[in-house]
Amino acid sequence: MDTKAIIHVGIALIFLGIVAFTYLAGSDPSRQQMINIGPLQARVDIQKVMPLSPLVAGLVLVGGILLVVVGIKKSS
């Protein structure tokens, strides 16, 4: 694989890792909602599933950094 391609893939992985961390920080794992229908009241618990684990985001970020470092070392 070409060294420029390795560096570009590494930069893309770094970007995706940062986006994944940002997306996870803004998510709310659970909410409660009250529903009133006439004299009846009901509480609904809404569970939001996090699409990515922080561990996966960290691994993507570290992998991207390693690819950039390897690409730079191969090109010099």
C-alpha positions, 0 to 999 in steps of 0.5 A, a space after each residue: 500500500 502506498 504511504 500517502 494512502 496509509 496516511 489518508 486512511 489514518 487521518 480518516 480514522 482519526 476524524 471518525 474517532 473524534 466524531 464518534 466521541 462527540 456523538 457519544 457525549 451528546 447522547 442521552 441513555 434514558 428519558 421519562 415521558 408523562 402521558 395524560 389521557 383524560 383522567 389516566 396518567 402513564 409514564 413511559 421510559 424511553 431507552 436510547 441505545 448507544 450505537 458505538 461504545 467509547 472503547 470502539 471510538 478509542 480504538 478507531 482513534 488510536 488506530 488512525 494515529 498509528 497509521 499516520 505514524 507508520 505512514 510518516 516513518 515509511 515515507 522518510 
